[in-house]
Amino acid sequence: MLHVIILAGGSGTRLWPASRIAKPKHLLAFEERQTLLETTLQRAAGLVPPGRTWIVTSQAQAGLVADSLSHFDTQHIWAEPVARNTAASIGWAALKLRHIDADATMVVLPADHIIKPAATFCETVQSAAEIVARSPETLVTLGIIPTFPATVYGYIKRGEILTDASCPAYHALQFCEKPAEDAAQKFYQSGEYYWNAGIFVWKAHTILDLICRFEPEVGQHLCLLEQALETTEEKSATDSAFQRMKSISIDYAVMERAENVAVLEASFDWNDVGTWTALDRLYSEQKDAQGNLAINSELLAIDSTGCTVRCNDPNHLVAIVGLEDIVVIQTADATLIARKEQEESVRRIAEELRKRDASRGDGRWS
């Protein structure tokens, strides 16, 4: 059967000050009143019933996630003891799923993407599941057609066509991490690359076999953990396994090494709200003639172009003079002002604040 695994353990440090330890990225709302996690759950409902939807998060966030989802079964929230990146998260989820359903097909979804329309998304995932049903040893990943030469996303190079349906699938030749600007331009112009959306479809037993093959140390800890599932030792075994497991992404651990990987071309609109400049694409129709964007705020822009402002209070006035390509993010207790070209450096603020908070014994700012 088909099962949906939603990964909801990230911190979204590049979205500080809105994204904090106490309110991580996937619990923020952007276009709609619902949080990113809630909209992800809604999309999942078009694929499987609630009883086959599972959320993987951290122990630190499990209570926040549960409180934000009043009608979701808390038994379907799996909390990792410590963060060990996506290979551990996905491997653990695959292990638990295989214990529930020996022939489980997993759909792995990040909790923090904006995808429209939901119906097209579901059709695409169903096409991926059909590929896996015909070829259980195949790993399917969804590729997004690039709309600009992004340097903040990973890329997948496509090879020979495997299926020529409404959603064409290709052999995945190469996975490329976030490229430099010149490489991103080449990828974009070639027409042979997709953005890596981090959305996967595969058999639970297949991904487990490949983790054991390519990362035997991680696989060994998962095998030891499997023996303790649904016993009184499960919690302590899980804690022990995660403390010892290597921290590595599923892309590095498996996707870049596996032979049977297909990339399915996605035709839905996709946005990973990873940085504040993503708002420029989400709300492009709201920009003024000078390219300035105001979200949930009053903006007075004088001799300024390409600036983006987002406030906690819609009655808060922000006035800017003589600025270009600046982002201003105001929350109840903190304000960020940064050049858009340095958006990747915003994470450094969160890192520095965590060090400061740790020395003071509180978590006020991070």
C-alpha positions as CSV (number, residue, x, y, z in Angstrom):
1,M,0.0,0.0,0.0
2,L,0.9,3.6,-0.4
3,H,2.0,5.5,2.7
4,V,3.1,9.2,3.0
5,I,6.0,10.2,5.2
6,I,6.2,14.0,5.9
7,L,9.6,15.2,7.1
8,A,9.0,18.1,9.5
9,G,12.2,18.4,11.6
10,G,14.0,21.3,10.0
11,S,14.6,24.7,11.6
12,G,14.5,27.0,8.6
13,T,17.4,29.3,9.9
14,R,17.4,31.3,6.7
15,L,13.9,32.5,7.6
16,W,14.9,34.1,10.9
17,P,13.4,36.0,12.7
18,A,10.0,34.4,11.8
19,S,11.4,30.9,12.0
20,R,12.7,30.1,15.5
21,I,13.2,27.0,17.6
22,A,9.8,27.7,19.2
23,K,8.2,28.1,15.8
24,P,10.1,26.4,13.0
25,K,9.6,27.1,9.3
26,H,6.9,24.4,8.7
27,L,4.7,25.9,11.3
28,L,4.7,29.3,9.6
29,A,1.9,30.5,7.3
30,F,2.5,32.3,4.0
31,E,0.0,32.5,1.3
32,E,-2.8,31.0,3.3
33,R,-3.9,31.0,6.9
34,Q,-2.8,27.4,7.3
35,T,0.8,26.5,8.1
36,L,3.1,24.9,5.5
37,L,2.7,21.6,7.4
38,E,-1.1,21.8,7.4
39,T,-1.2,22.4,3.6
40,T,1.2,19.5,3.1
41,L,-1.1,17.3,5.1
42,Q,-4.0,18.5,2.9
43,R,-2.1,17.5,-0.3
44,A,-1.3,14.1,1.3
45,A,-5.0,13.5,1.9
46,G,-5.4,13.4,-1.9
47,L,-3.1,10.4,-2.0
48,V,-3.8,8.3,1.1
49,P,-6.2,8.2,4.1
50,P,-5.0,9.8,7.4
51,G,-4.2,6.3,8.8
52,R,-1.4,6.0,6.2
53,T,0.1,9.4,6.8
54,W,3.1,9.8,9.2
55,I,5.1,12.8,10.3
56,V,8.8,12.5,11.2
57,T,10.0,15.3,13.4
58,S,12.3,15.9,16.3
59,Q,11.6,15.4,20.0
60,A,12.1,19.1,20.5
61,Q,9.4,19.9,17.9
62,A,7.0,16.9,18.5
63,G,4.8,18.8,21.0
64,L,4.7,21.9,18.8
65,V,3.7,19.8,15.8
66,A,1.0,17.9,17.8
67,D,-0.4,21.2,19.2
68,S,-0.6,22.7,15.7
69,L,-2.6,19.7,14.4
70,S,-5.6,19.3,16.6
71,H,-7.2,16.5,14.6
72,F,-4.1,14.5,13.7
73,D,-3.4,11.2,15.5
74,T,-0.4,11.8,17.7
75,Q,0.5,8.1,17.3
76,H,1.4,9.0,13.7
77,I,4.0,11.6,14.9
78,W,7.4,9.9,15.1
79,A,10.0,11.9,17.0
80,E,13.7,11.5,16.5
81,P,15.8,11.7,19.6
82,V,18.5,13.8,17.8
83,A,18.9,15.2,14.3
84,R,20.9,12.9,12.0
85,N,19.9,14.3,8.6
86,T,17.5,12.7,6.1
87,A,19.2,9.3,5.6
88,A,18.5,8.4,9.2
89,S,15.0,10.0,9.2
90,I,14.0,8.2,6.0
91,G,15.7,4.9,7.0
92,W,14.0,4.9,10.4
93,A,10.6,5.7,8.8
94,A,11.1,2.9,6.2
95,L,12.0,0.5,9.0
96,K,8.8,1.3,10.9
97,L,6.7,1.2,7.8
98,R,8.0,-2.2,6.7
99,H,7.1,-3.5,10.2
100,I,3.5,-2.2,9.6
101,D,3.2,-3.1,5.9
102,A,5.9,-5.5,4.5
103,D,5.3,-4.2,0.9
104,A,4.9,-0.5,1.8
105,T,5.5,2.1,-0.9
106,M,6.7,5.3,0.6
107,V,6.0,8.9,-0.6
108,V,8.5,11.2,1.1
109,L,7.5,14.8,1.3
110,P,9.2,17.8,2.9
111,A,6.7,19.7,5.2
112,D,7.7,23.1,4.0
113,H,7.0,23.4,0.3
114,I,4.3,25.4,-1.5
115,I,2.8,23.3,-4.3
116,K,-0.1,24.1,-6.6
117,P,-2.5,22.8,-7.8
118,A,-2.8,19.9,-5.4
119,A,-4.7,17.7,-8.0
120,T,-1.7,17.9,-10.4
121,F,0.7,17.1,-7.6
122,C,-1.4,14.0,-6.7
123,E,-1.5,12.9,-10.3
124,T,2.3,13.2,-10.5
125,V,2.9,11.2,-7.4
126,Q,0.5,8.5,-8.5
127,S,2.5,8.3,-11.8
128,A,5.6,7.8,-9.7
129,A,3.9,5.1,-7.6
130,E,3.0,3.3,-10.8
131,I,6.6,3.2,-11.9
132,V,7.6,1.7,-8.5
133,A,4.7,-0.8,-8.8
134,R,6.1,-2.0,-12.1
135,S,9.7,-1.9,-11.0
136,P,10.0,-2.2,-7.2
137,E,13.8,-1.7,-7.3
138,T,13.5,1.7,-8.8
139,L,13.8,4.9,-6.8
140,V,11.7,7.8,-8.2
141,T,12.4,11.4,-7.5
142,L,10.4,14.4,-8.7
143,G,12.2,17.0,-10.8
144,I,11.0,20.6,-11.1
145,I,11.5,22.4,-14.4
146,P,13.8,25.4,-13.6
147,T,12.3,28.8,-14.2
148,F,15.5,30.7,-13.5
149,P,19.2,29.8,-12.8
150,A,18.8,29.2,-9.1
151,T,21.9,28.8,-6.9
152,V,19.9,27.8,-3.8
153,Y,18.6,24.5,-5.1
154,G,20.2,21.2,-6.0
155,Y,19.9,19.9,-9.6
156,I,19.3,16.6,-11.3
157,K,20.6,15.8,-14.8
158,R,18.3,13.7,-16.8
159,G,19.3,10.9,-19.3
160,E,17.4,8.6,-21.5
161,I,13.6,8.7,-21.3
162,L,12.0,5.8,-19.5
163,T,8.3,6.5,-19.8
164,D,6.7,9.0,-22.1
165,A,3.3,9.6,-20.5
166,S,1.7,12.8,-19.2
167,C,4.5,12.9,-16.6
168,P,7.6,11.8,-18.5
169,A,10.3,9.9,-16.5
170,Y,14.0,9.8,-17.3
171,H,17.0,8.0,-16.0
172,A,18.7,10.3,-13.4
173,L,22.3,10.7,-14.6
174,Q,23.7,13.0,-11.9
175,F,22.8,14.8,-8.7
176,C,24.4,18.2,-8.3
177,E,24.5,20.2,-5.1
178,K,23.7,23.9,-5.0
179,P,25.9,25.3,-7.9
180,A,27.8,28.4,-8.4
181,E,26.2,31.1,-10.5
182,D,27.9,30.2,-13.7
183,A,27.1,26.5,-13.4
184,A,23.5,27.3,-12.5
185,Q,23.3,29.4,-15.7
186,K,24.6,26.4,-17.8
187,F,22.2,24.0,-16.1
188,Y,19.3,26.3,-16.8
189,Q,20.1,26.9,-20.4
190,S,20.8,23.3,-21.2
191,G,17.3,22.1,-20.6
192,E,18.7,18.8,-19.3
193,Y,18.5,19.6,-15.6
194,Y,15.7,19.7,-13.0
195,W,15.6,21.3,-9.6
196,N,15.8,18.6,-6.9
197,A,12.5,18.9,-5.0
198,G,13.4,16.3,-2.3
199,I,10.2,14.4,-3.0
200,F,10.7,10.7,-3.4
201,V,8.6,7.5,-4.1
202,W,10.0,4.0,-3.5
203,K,9.5,0.7,-1.7
204,A,10.4,0.8,2.0
205,H,12.4,-2.4,1.6
206,T,14.3,-1.1,-1.4
207,I,15.5,2.1,0.3
208,L,16.5,0.1,3.4
209,D,18.5,-2.3,1.3
210,L,20.3,0.5,-0.4
211,I,21.1,2.3,2.8
212,C,22.6,-0.9,4.2
213,R,24.5,-1.3,0.9
214,F,26.0,2.2,0.6
215,E,26.1,3.2,4.3
216,P,26.6,-0.1,6.2
217,E,27.2,1.6,9.5
218,V,23.8,3.4,9.3
219,G,22.2,0.1,8.1
220,Q,23.7,-1.8,11.0
221,H,22.1,0.6,13.6
222,L,18.8,0.3,11.8
223,C,18.9,-3.5,11.8
224,L,19.6,-3.5,15.6
225,L,16.8,-1.1,16.1
226,E,14.4,-3.3,14.1
227,Q,14.7,-6.0,16.6
228,A,13.3,-3.8,19.3
229,L,10.3,-2.4,17.4
230,E,7.1,-2.7,19.4
231,T,8.9,-4.0,22.5
232,T,9.6,-2.3,25.8
233,E,13.1,-1.7,24.5
234,E,12.1,0.4,21.5
235,K,12.6,3.8,23.0
236,S,16.0,3.1,24.4
237,A,17.1,1.3,21.2
238,T,15.9,4.3,19.1
239,D,17.9,6.7,21.4
240,S,21.0,4.5,21.1
241,A,20.7,4.1,17.3
242,F,20.3,7.8,16.6
243,Q,23.1,8.8,19.0
244,R,25.4,6.5,17.0
245,M,24.2,6.9,13.4
246,K,26.1,9.0,10.9
247,S,24.6,12.3,9.9
248,I,24.2,12.3,6.1
249,S,21.6,13.3,3.6
250,I,19.7,10.7,1.6
251,D,21.1,12.3,-1.6
252,Y,24.7,11.7,-0.5
253,A,24.0,8.4,1.1
254,V,21.9,6.7,-1.7
255,M,20.6,8.9,-4.6
256,E,24.0,9.8,-5.9
257,R,25.2,6.2,-5.8
258,A,22.2,4.1,-6.8
259,E,21.8,2.8,-10.4
260,N,18.0,2.6,-10.7
261,V,17.0,6.2,-10.2
262,A,14.2,7.8,-12.3
263,V,13.4,11.5,-12.3
264,L,9.8,12.2,-13.0
265,E,9.1,15.6,-14.6
266,A,6.7,17.6,-12.4
267,S,4.2,19.9,-14.0
268,F,2.9,21.6,-10.8
269,D,4.0,24.9,-9.5
270,W,6.6,24.4,-6.7
271,N,8.3,26.8,-4.3
272,D,10.6,25.9,-1.5
273,V,10.3,28.9,0.8
274,G,13.9,28.5,1.9
275,T,14.9,32.2,1.9
276,W,13.1,35.5,2.2
277,T,13.6,36.3,-1.5
278,A,11.2,33.4,-2.2
279,L,8.5,35.9,-1.3
280,D,9.3,37.8,-4.5
281,R,8.1,34.9,-6.5
282,L,5.2,34.0,-4.3
283,Y,3.8,37.5,-4.3
284,S,5.1,38.8,-7.6
285,E,1.8,40.3,-8.7
286,Q,1.7,42.5,-5.6
287,K,5.0,44.4,-6.4
288,D,4.8,48.1,-7.2
289,A,6.2,49.8,-10.3
290,Q,9.7,49.9,-8.7
291,G,9.6,46.2,-7.8
292,N,9.0,46.8,-4.1
293,L,6.9,44.3,-2.2
294,A,5.0,44.8,1.0
295,I,3.4,41.8,2.8
296,N,1.2,42.3,5.8
297,S,2.5,45.8,6.2
298,E,2.3,49.4,5.1
299,L,5.2,50.5,3.0
300,L,6.4,53.9,2.0
301,A,9.2,53.6,-0.5
302,I,11.1,56.6,-1.7
303,D,13.8,56.3,-4.3
304,S,13.9,52.6,-3.5
305,T,13.8,49.5,-5.8
306,G,13.5,45.8,-5.5
307,C,12.9,45.8,-1.7
308,T,10.7,43.3,0.2
309,V,9.0,44.1,3.5
310,R,7.1,41.7,5.7
311,C,5.7,42.7,9.1
312,N,4.1,41.0,12.1
313,D,1.5,43.8,12.3
314,P,-0.4,44.9,9.2
315,N,-0.7,48.4,10.7
316,H,3.0,48.8,11.1
317,L,4.5,51.3,8.7
318,V,7.9,50.8,7.2
319,A,9.5,53.7,5.4
320,I,12.6,53.2,3.3
321,V,14.6,55.8,1.4
322,G,17.4,55.2,-1.2
323,L,17.5,51.4,-0.8
324,E,17.9,48.7,-3.4
325,D,17.4,44.9,-3.2
326,I,16.9,45.0,0.6
327,V,14.7,42.6,2.7
328,V,13.1,43.9,5.9
329,I,11.4,41.3,8.1
330,Q,9.7,42.5,11.3
331,T,8.3,40.3,14.1
332,A,7.1,41.1,17.5
333,D,10.5,41.0,19.1
334,A,13.1,41.2,16.3
335,T,13.8,42.8,12.9
336,L,16.0,41.6,10.1
337,I,17.5,44.0,7.5
338,A,19.7,42.4,4.9
339,R,20.8,42.6,1.3
340,K,19.1,40.0,-0.9
341,E,22.4,39.0,-2.4
342,Q,23.4,37.8,1.1
343,E,20.3,35.8,1.9
344,E,22.3,32.7,2.6
345,S,24.1,34.4,5.4
346,V,20.9,34.9,7.4
347,R,21.5,31.4,8.9
348,R,24.6,32.9,10.6
349,I,22.4,35.1,12.6
350,A,20.5,32.1,14.0
351,E,23.7,30.3,14.7
352,E,25.2,33.2,16.6
353,L,22.1,33.8,18.6
354,R,22.0,30.2,19.6
355,K,25.5,30.5,21.0
356,R,24.5,33.7,22.8
357,D,21.3,32.1,24.2
358,A,23.2,29.0,25.3
359,S,25.7,31.1,27.3
360,R,22.8,33.0,28.9
361,G,20.7,29.9,29.5
362,D,17.7,30.9,27.5
363,G,16.3,30.7,24.0
364,R,14.8,34.2,23.7
365,W,16.1,35.1,20.2
366,S,16.9,31.8,18.5
